[in-house]
Amino acid sequence: MSDPIVDVKNLETTFFTKAGAFKAVNNISYQINKGETLGIVGESGCGKSVTSFSLMRLIAPPGKITGGSFYLNGKNLLNISASEMETIRGNQMAMIFQEPMTALNPVMTIGYQIDEQIIQHKKSSKAEAKDRSIEMLKLVGIPSPEQRYSQYPHQLSGGMRQRAMIAMALSCNPQFLIADEPTTALDVTIQAQILELIQNLQEKFNMSVQFITHDLGVISEISDRVMVMYGGQTCEFASTQDLFTSPKHPYTAALMDSIPKLKSRVRRLPTIEGSVPSPWDLPAGCPFQNRCPRAKTECLNHRPPLVQSEGRSVACFNPL
């Protein structure tokens, strides 16, 4: 296997609030190979988006990256200056944000916003940038790209805004793409089109992709490997096939059980009892202990290490 293009080691992001400090991302490590898609899944508040914003160096106060490293092509991007990071963000690595209506500037045209990135990173003329922007809008399947180029975000549908965000993210041919729940606000038909588009463009540009979602159905379609997060930590890491056929962590298994099954029309869907603990008051041991049917005394007092075995990793004292 080739050397990983993305190498995250012991990443830690802390928020310092009036209520106290808490780690939204707690000692996360993973790698992504060239052309591979890593899916990150978990409930809301588990640290998925904070992980990605940390890699992009977009964590704003009171948040702060307090530990770890992030290597892109062997270069630690957490140690470089802010100005040097600006030359990489949007160029070598890019991000598709969850809600395009808030990510796009409402008072600037779609074309202007894509042009701006191309001019900054590729030193293109305005005419060259316009041609590239229209080419990208056409590539992502937006009809009448010349017309849409001059329109504002509010003049586009939700699906077209998301496509415009993808066009902007890919305009400089990034090696690493982060997609933060890019299909959450879309209906299922548009969602399927966007997923197919991302997969096709990934193959075209041979990108590495980090795909964040809470939808296990999407994860099964698009990912090569999956990292399951809970309470800011990794609880399981495995190939997509292994994770879906034989989950080892009780939390992963509970997520699988909560997926609706077409065969069972009457069966009540199982739920995960209890609630996610407050980030300010995580238990000393396993963060899933208060909801886990397999919890024992050691789970209450000690944090289970992430143990690798047979090509997968599980952080559990009593795996399935």
C-alpha positions in Angstrom: 0.0 0.0 0.0 1.3 3.5 -0.8 2.2 6.0 1.8 -0.8 7.8 3.2 -1.5 11.3 1.8 -3.3 12.3 5.0 -1.8 11.3 8.4 -3.5 12.6 11.6 -1.8 11.8 14.8 -3.2 12.4 18.3 -5.3 15.4 17.3 -6.8 17.3 20.2 -9.1 20.3 20.0 -10.2 22.1 23.2 -12.9 24.7 23.8 -12.3 27.1 26.7 -15.7 28.4 27.8 -17.1 30.1 30.9 -18.6 26.8 31.9 -15.1 25.2 31.7 -12.8 23.6 29.2 -13.7 20.5 27.3 -12.1 18.4 24.5 -14.3 18.3 21.5 -11.7 16.1 19.8 -9.7 13.9 22.1 -6.6 12.1 20.8 -7.8 11.2 17.3 -5.5 9.4 14.9 -6.1 8.1 11.4 -4.6 7.9 7.8 -6.1 8.2 4.4 -4.4 6.8 1.3 -4.4 8.3 -2.2 -7.8 8.0 -3.9 -9.4 6.5 -0.8 -12.6 7.7 1.0 -12.7 7.6 4.8 -16.2 7.9 6.2 -16.6 9.5 9.7 -19.8 8.7 11.4 -21.4 9.4 14.7 -24.2 11.2 16.5 -24.5 15.0 16.5 -21.9 16.5 18.9 -19.4 13.6 18.7 -16.6 15.7 17.1 -16.9 14.9 13.4 -17.1 18.5 12.1 -14.7 19.8 14.7 -12.1 17.3 13.5 -12.4 18.6 9.9 -12.4 22.3 10.9 -9.3 21.5 12.9 -7.6 20.1 9.8 -8.6 23.1 7.8 -7.3 25.4 10.6 -10.7 27.1 10.9 -11.3 26.6 14.6 -12.3 30.0 16.1 -12.1 31.1 19.7 -12.9 29.9 22.3 -11.7 26.7 20.4 -8.1 25.9 20.0 -6.0 23.0 18.6 -4.2 21.9 21.8 -2.3 18.8 20.6 -1.3 16.4 17.8 -0.2 16.8 14.2 -1.8 16.7 10.7 0.5 15.7 7.8 -0.6 16.3 4.2 2.0 14.8 1.8 4.5 14.6 4.7 4.1 18.3 5.8 2.7 19.1 9.2 0.0 21.8 8.6 -0.5 22.5 12.2 3.0 23.9 12.5 3.0 26.3 9.6 2.2 30.0 9.7 -1.3 31.3 9.0 -0.2 32.9 5.7 1.3 29.7 4.5 -1.9 27.8 5.4 -3.8 30.2 3.3 -1.8 29.1 0.2 -2.8 25.4 1.0 -6.4 25.8 2.0 -8.6 25.8 -1.1 -5.6 24.7 -3.2 -4.0 21.4 -2.0 -6.9 20.7 0.3 -10.5 21.9 0.2 -13.8 21.5 2.0 -17.5 21.2 1.1 -19.5 22.8 3.9 -22.7 21.4 5.3 -25.0 24.4 4.4 -24.1 26.2 1.2 -26.5 29.1 1.9 -24.4 30.1 4.8 -21.0 29.1 3.3 -21.6 31.1 0.1 -21.5 34.9 0.3 -25.0 36.1 -0.4 -24.0 39.5 -1.9 -21.4 38.1 -4.4 -22.2 36.1 -7.5 -21.4 32.4 -7.8 -18.8 33.1 -10.5 -17.1 35.8 -8.5 -16.6 33.5 -5.6 -15.1 30.7 -7.6 -13.0 33.2 -9.6 -11.5 34.6 -6.4 -10.1 31.3 -5.4 -8.7 30.4 -8.8 -7.0 33.9 -9.1 -5.5 33.6 -5.6 -4.1 30.1 -5.9 -3.4 29.7 -9.6 -2.4 33.3 -10.4 -4.8 33.3 -13.4 -6.1 36.3 -15.2 -9.8 37.2 -14.7 -10.6 35.8 -18.2 -8.9 32.5 -17.5 -10.5 32.3 -14.1 -14.0 32.9 -15.6 -13.4 30.2 -18.2 -12.3 27.8 -15.5 -15.3 28.6 -13.2 -17.8 28.0 -16.1 -16.0 24.8 -16.9 -16.3 23.6 -13.3 -20.0 24.6 -13.1 -20.5 22.5 -16.2 -18.5 19.6 -14.8 -20.7 19.4 -11.7 -23.8 19.3 -13.8 -25.3 22.8 -13.3 -27.5 23.6 -16.4 -26.7 26.8 -18.3 -23.4 27.4 -16.5 -22.8 30.7 -18.2 -26.0 32.1 -16.8 -25.5 30.6 -13.3 -22.0 32.1 -13.2 -23.6 35.6 -13.0 -26.3 34.7 -10.5 -26.4 35.0 -6.7 -26.7 32.1 -4.2 -30.4 32.9 -3.5 -31.2 32.5 -7.2 -30.1 28.8 -7.1 -31.9 25.8 -5.7 -30.5 23.9 -2.8 -29.1 21.2 -5.0 -27.5 23.7 -7.4 -26.0 25.7 -4.5 -24.4 22.5 -3.2 -23.1 21.7 -6.7 -21.6 25.3 -6.8 -19.9 24.6 -3.5 -18.4 21.4 -5.0 -17.3 23.3 -8.1 -15.6 25.9 -5.9 -13.9 23.2 -3.7 -12.5 21.4 -6.8 -11.6 24.4 -8.9 -7.9 24.2 -8.0 -7.7 20.3 -8.2 -7.1 19.6 -4.5 -5.4 16.4 -3.4 -7.5 16.1 -0.3 -11.2 16.9 -0.1 -13.3 17.2 3.1 -17.0 16.8 2.7 -18.9 17.8 5.8 -22.4 16.3 5.6 -22.8 17.8 2.1 -26.2 16.1 1.4 -27.9 16.6 4.8 -30.3 19.4 3.7 -31.2 17.8 0.3 -34.0 15.5 -0.7 -33.1 11.9 -1.5 -33.1 12.3 -5.3 -30.7 15.2 -5.2 -28.7 13.5 -2.5 -28.1 10.5 -4.7 -27.0 12.8 -7.6 -24.5 14.6 -5.3 -23.0 11.4 -4.0 -22.6 10.1 -7.5 -21.0 13.4 -8.5 -18.5 13.3 -5.7 -17.5 9.7 -6.5 -17.1 10.5 -10.2 -15.0 13.6 -9.5 -12.9 11.7 -7.0 -12.1 9.1 -9.7 -11.4 11.8 -12.2 -9.0 13.8 -10.0 -7.8 10.8 -7.9 -8.5 12.6 -4.7 -8.4 11.4 -1.1 -11.8 12.2 0.5 -12.9 12.5 4.1 -16.7 12.2 4.2 -18.6 13.2 7.3 -22.2 12.1 7.9 -24.5 10.7 10.4 -26.2 8.6 7.7 -25.0 5.0 7.7 -26.7 4.4 4.3 -24.5 7.1 2.7 -21.4 5.7 4.4 -22.0 2.2 3.0 -22.2 3.6 -0.5 -19.3 6.0 -0.6 -16.6 4.9 1.9 -13.7 2.5 1.7 -13.1 2.6 5.5 -15.1 4.0 8.4 -14.2 5.7 11.7 -17.0 5.7 14.3 -16.8 8.6 16.8 -18.4 9.1 20.2 -17.7 11.7 22.8 -14.9 13.2 20.8 -13.0 9.9 20.6 -12.6 7.0 18.1 -14.6 4.0 19.2 -14.1 1.8 16.1 -12.1 1.9 12.8 -12.6 -0.7 10.1 -13.2 -1.3 6.5 -16.7 -0.5 5.4 -17.5 -4.2 4.7 -16.2 -5.4 8.1 -18.0 -2.6 10.0 -21.4 -3.4 8.4 -21.1 -7.2 8.5 -19.6 -7.5 12.0 -19.5 -4.4 14.2 -17.3 -4.9 17.3 -18.1 -1.8 19.4 -21.5 -1.8 21.2 -22.1 1.7 20.0 -21.5 0.7 16.4 -23.8 -2.3 16.8 -26.5 0.0 18.3 -26.2 2.4 15.3 -26.6 -0.6 12.9 -29.6 -1.8 14.8 -31.3 1.6 14.4 -31.2 1.4 10.6 -34.8 0.8 9.3 -35.1 -2.6 7.6 -37.3 -3.0 4.5 -38.3 -6.5 5.5 -39.8 -5.5 8.8 -42.8 -3.2 8.4 -44.2 -3.4 11.9 -41.1 -3.8 14.1 -40.4 -0.9 16.4 -36.9 0.5 15.7 -34.5 -0.1 18.6 -33.1 3.0 20.2 -29.9 3.7 22.2 -31.1 4.2 25.8 -29.9 7.2 27.7 -28.4 10.4 26.3 -25.0 11.6 25.1 -23.0 12.9 28.2 -22.3 16.6 28.4 -18.9 17.5 26.9 -18.1 19.4 30.1 -18.8 16.3 32.2 -17.5 13.3 30.3 -17.0 10.2 32.6 -13.5 9.2 33.6 -13.8 5.9 31.8 -15.5 5.0 28.5 -17.7 7.8 27.3 -20.3 5.3 26.2 -20.6 3.6 29.6 -23.9 5.2 30.7 -25.7 3.8 27.6 -23.8 0.5 27.1 -25.5 -2.8 27.9 -22.0 -4.5 28.2 -20.5 -2.0 30.6 -18.5 -3.4 33.5 -16.6 -1.9 36.5 -13.4 -1.3 34.4 -15.4 0.7 31.9 -16.5 3.1 34.6 -13.0 4.0 35.7 -10.6 3.5 32.8 -10.7 4.7 29.2 -10.4 1.8 26.9 -7.4 2.0 24.5 -7.9 1.8 20.8 -6.6 -1.8 20.1 -5.8 -2.9 16.6 -6.4 -6.5 15.5 -6.9 -8.1 12.1 -6.9 -4.8 10.2 -9.4 -3.0 12.4 -9.3 -1.0 15.7 -11.8 -1.0 18.6 -11.8 1.0 21.8 -13.8 -1.4 24.1 -13.0 -3.7 27.0 -15.9 -6.0 26.1 -16.2 -6.0 22.2 -18.8 -8.0 20.5 
